């Protein structure tokens, strides 16, 4: 069984949204502890996803703090099975003990409200990966433009990071928060590469050349990511895997097609996994994290070596974590 590191899921907000209280051990979701163990998980990155336009009686920072409290209460409920990861040494210890590592991540840089102090607060709570945007502009930058009927669907090459956004990526790199390019527009990604030096990731983004969607990475971005020693995580959402309008179903062969494209452009070392489980609608033949080894079987049958599968499933991301979490 190949060990799995998944760079992105929305399981914690999915738990918060449930009408009936459920817990991480066996919640009726694509990810729970039972499924993680069955699927060979070494480390699961759990996002504190915040939908800015859905907030009513709380600020973005107040909302993300509540999600962080839920995250911690769920992880601490099962200390014999899962442990919070803040350093690379933590992850090595969890691997030695046969437990699952849990990384706290932020999806939506608007939760910082433009305050470096709030970035530090979330770092102290354990955030070790963060996007800069989700689907709305915020104090840091701009997301990929939405597709509008009757209008050209083109990348945004003009609206880069704000001065606050530049200060944030510099501070994130200094602290050891892995910068996540997913959801950020092309101009913003350009600025991240201009103002940082170390590895960055796109936690749940595929290849634009294999499926033209602006949430996926262009060939230039893939090559830049490779030059930095970064990783992009294969997103299981059908609309990022297949070009059919509003695709609702995708297969492991679609995932492998993107992997081959990424390998051809940037090399095997930039490919990881970022399932986006519990955060998208649609179907794949890897319905949940318990079935991750099926993807490994398909990769093997399609010519990927065991060494390459190990890199995609865990070792490439381990390399980034080792370098960023010194």
N, C-alpha and C positions, 0 to 999 in steps of 0.2 A: 504493500500500500504506500502510495506517495503522500508525504506530508503536505498539507495545504496551508498557504497564507492567502487570505482573501482581504484585499485592501479596502473594500467598501460594502456596507450593507446599511439598511434603514430599519433594523429590527427594533432599536430602542424607541424611536418615535412611533413605530407600529404598535408596540406594547402600550405606549401612552394613549394611543387613539382607541384602543379596544374598550368597548362598553363594559365587558366583564373582565375583572382582574385576572390576568394570567401571568405566569412567571417564565423566566428564561429557560428553565430546565426543560419544559415540555409544552410551551405555548404553541398554538395552532398557527404556525408561521413557517416560512421557508427556512428560517434559521432558529434553532433552539439547541440546548446543550446535547440532548440525545442525538440529534441529527449531526451536529458538529463532530461528536465522537465517532459516529458511524462513518462519516465521510473522511476522516483522517486529518482533522484540523489541528494544526500547530498553533496558529494565531489568527484570530478574527478581529478585524478593525470595524468598530461600531460607530457610526456617525451620529452626531447630535444634530440631525437635520432640522432646520428652522425655516418654516414657510412664512416669510415676512408679511405677506398680504393677508395671512390668516390670523394674525395676532389681534387681539381685541383689548384686553384689560391689563396687558403687560408689555414691557419693552422687549426688544430682541435679546438683550443681555439677561433679563429676568427669565425669559423663556428657556434660554440655553442652560442657565444655572439649574432650573428644574429638571431638564433632561439629564444633566450631569449627575444630579442627586439620584434620579431613577437608575441611571447607568451603574453608579457605584453600589446602590442597594441591591441590584440584581447580581452583579459580579460577586459582591461580598457575601451573598446568600449561599454560595456554593464553593467555599474555599478549597475543598478537596478535589474540585473539577476544573476550576477556571480562576485565573489570577490576573490582576491588572499589570500591564507592562508599561514601564516608564523609561527603561534603559535597555540597551542591547544585552547587558548582563542578566537582567530580569528574564528576558526571552530565553537565553541559554539555560537558565535555571529551571524554567517551566518545561523546556524540552527534556531536560534531564529527569525531571520528576514525572513526566508523562501526563502533564496537565495541558490545558488550552490557555494560550496567552490572549489577553483582551486589551486592545488599544483603543483609547478614546480619541475620536476625531471630530472635527467641525466641518459641516457642510453648509456654508453660507457665511461669508466673511462679514456680513452686516451685523452679526451678533456682537462684534467688538465695538460697534458704534463709533468707530474711528479712534478708539482710545487704546494706546499702547498699554496702559495700566490694566485694562480689561483683558488684553492679550496675555499679560503676565499672570493674571488671576486664573485664567483657564489653563495656562501652562502648569501652574502650581497644582491644579486639580488633576492634571495628567494628560491634557491634550498634546498629542505628538504628531498629528497630521492635520492640515487644514487647507480647504479650498479658500479662494479669495471671494468668489461669488457663488450664487446659485443662478436662478433665471432672471434676476432683477439687478439693475445698477445699485451700487451702494457706495460707501465712503472710500472704498479701495479701488474699484474698477467697474468693468462692464462685462455682462455675460455674452455668450453667443447670441446673435440676433435671431429672433423667432422667425419661422417661415410664415409668410403672409400670402394668402391667395392672390394671384395676379401680379405679384411683385417679384423682382429678381431675388433669388436666395443666394446671397453673397456674404463672404466673411467680412467682419468689421476690422479694417486695417488702420483706422484713424483714432479710435477712442482707447488710448492706452491706460495704464495705471495712473491713478491720481498721485499727487505728491505724498499723500497719506499712504496710499497703497505701496509706493516705493519704500517708504520708511518701514512699513510692515514687513515686506519680504526680506529686507535687510535684517530686521530684528528677529524674524522667524528663523532665518538661517543661523544667526548667532546663538539663539536659544537651543536650537535642535528640534524645531517643529518642521517636519517635512512639508515643503510647499507642494500643494496639489493643484495642477493646472486644469483639472476637469471642470467644465462649465465656463471657464474664462474665455473671453473672445481672443481673436488672433493677435490684435494689437497688444492686449494685456500679456499674453504669453511671450510675445517679442520682448516686452519690457522686463518680465521676470528673468529671462535669459540674460538681458543686458545688465541687471542689477544684482545678480547672484553668481556664485562660483561653483557651488557643490551640486550634488545630485538633486533632482526634483522628480516628482511623479505625476502621472495623470491616473488617478486611482481607478477610474472606471470610464475609459475612453478607448474606442477602437480606431481602425484605420480609415481615413476619409477616402483613400484610393480604392478601398474594397467596398465601401458604402458611403455615398456622398451625403453626409449629414455633418453640420457644422459642430456638433458635439464630438465628432471624431477628429483625429489628428491628421494634418497635412503631411506630405512626405518631408517637407523642410523641418517641421516640428519633430518628426520621428528621428531624423538625422541629428538634430540638435540634442534631443533626449539621449541618443546613443553616445554622443560626444561627451555628455555630462555624466554618463554612467547611471542614468535614470531608468525608470520602468513605467510602462503603461499597463493598466489592468484590463483584460478582456471583459467587457460589459455584456451581460447575458440578455439585456433588453432587446427584443426583436427589432425595434425601429432603428437601432444603431448597428445591427448586423445585416439587415436586408434592405434593399432600396425601394421595395414596394411601399407605396403611400400607406402610412399608418400600419405598418406590418405588425401582426399580432402573434405570429408564430415563427420560431427559428429553431435551428437544429445545432447539434455539436459540429456538424460539417461546416456550418456557417462560421462558428467560432474558429475552427481549424483553418478555414480560408483566410480569416483575418490574421491569424498567427503566421501563416505562410507569407502573407503580404508584409507584415511587420518584420519578419525574419529577412526577407529579401532586401528591404530598404534599410533597416537599422541593425539587423543581427539578432540572434536568439537571446542575447543578454538583456534586451529591453522589454521582454514580454513577461507579464505577470497575470494575476487574476484579480478582477474587481467586479464581482457578480452583480452588484446592485440588488441583491435579494431583498425582498420585503419593501422594495421601492419602485417597482414598475408593474405594469399590467402586461399580459401576454403569456405565451407558453414557450417552453423549450423542453428538449428531452433530457435536460438536467433540471428536474422540477424543484429541487431543493438541495441544500448542502449535503444531505446524506448520500446523494448520488454523484458526488464529484469524481469518484474514480471512474465513472463511465466515460468522462471526458478524456481521462488518461488512456483508456482502452482505445478510443477512437483515434487519438493522436498516434498511438503506437501502431495501429493498423494502417495509418496514413504516412508512415515513414519516419516519425519522430523517434529518436533514440531515447533510452531511459535517462541518459544524462540531460538531454534537452528537456524532457518532461519534468525532471527534478528542478531544473532552472526555472521553468515557467510556473510550476506549482509552489515553489518556496525559495529557491536559492538566490534568484535575482533580487527579490525583495529583501531577503536577509542581508545581502550585500549593501543595499541602500541604507537599511536600518543601522547596520554596523558603522557605516561612515557618518551618518547624520546624528546618531545618538551617542556620541563619544562621551 
